[in-house]
Amino acid sequence: MNKNINKYLTKASISYRMILLFIIFSISTAQEIDSLNYYQKFDLAVKSYKDKRYSLAEKQFKIILINERDYVDPAAQLMIAKSQLKQNKHEGALRTCKSFLISYPKSIYEPDVLILLGDISLKNEKFTKAFQHFINARRVATQREHIY
């Protein structure tokens, strides 16, 4: 019986050590992320997006939007919407896009947001609405070409 108890305690001890190492690693990783500048954090979030880790990317872009830019960052907001769409969070992506268009009229990202709205509408089988968004995106992009 003592052998079984000793075996159990040894396994438990190894488990606790692994948990402790995980916690220490998590804290050190969090501190490293906190020491990054805005552009490094943004690049890290883009990497998560490109690696198809959309939930993580959404969280990272939200942290950037809230903590780094005091809710004023059109690029981060666009990427939040894209991440939400990739996770099939259509309503969230729709709200994020609408908020973007209200917050950043005439943004260089406006055509991208309109295309995203078109994609959301397509996924929701609202084909006429999708077509309208795509046409508006083309119109806005064409107008921007004449400005530059």
Sequence and secondary structure as in RCSB ss.txt:
>XXXX:A:sequence
MNKNINKYLTKASISYRMILLFIIFSISTAQEIDSLNYYQKFDLAVKSYKDKRYSLAEKQFKIILINERDYVDPA
AQLMIAKSQLKQNKHEGALRTCKSFLISYPKSIYEPDVLILLGDISLKNEKFTKAFQHFINARRVATQREHIY
>XXXX:A:secstr
 HHHHHHHHHHHHHHHHHHHHHHHHHHHHHHHHHTS HHHHHHHHHHHHHTT HHHHHHHHHHIIIIITTT  HH
HHHHHHHHHHHTT HHHHHHHHHHHHHHSTT TTHHHHHHHHHHHHHHTT HHHHHHHHHHHHHHHHHHHHH 
